Amino acid sequence: MIYSWHFMPFWGHILMMLVWVGLFMLIINYQSYGTKKESSIDIAKKRYAQGEIDEEQFNKIKNNL
C-alpha cells in the first residue's frame, strides 16, 4: 500500500507529459494539413508527366486556367 501511493505522482507526470505531446502533435498536424494542397496546374503537369494526358489536352487545361 505504501509503494502504490509513492509511485502515483510518477505515473501522473508521465500521463500529463503524454497528454501535452499528443496535443502538440495534433496542433502540428492540423497546421500542416492546409499547406499540402496542389494547384490545378501542378496536377495537370503531374498528369502530363505520367502520360495520363497528351500535350494537346495539357495545353487546353493550361489555357483554361
Order of alpha helices (4+ residues) and beta strands (2+ residues): alpha-alpha-alpha
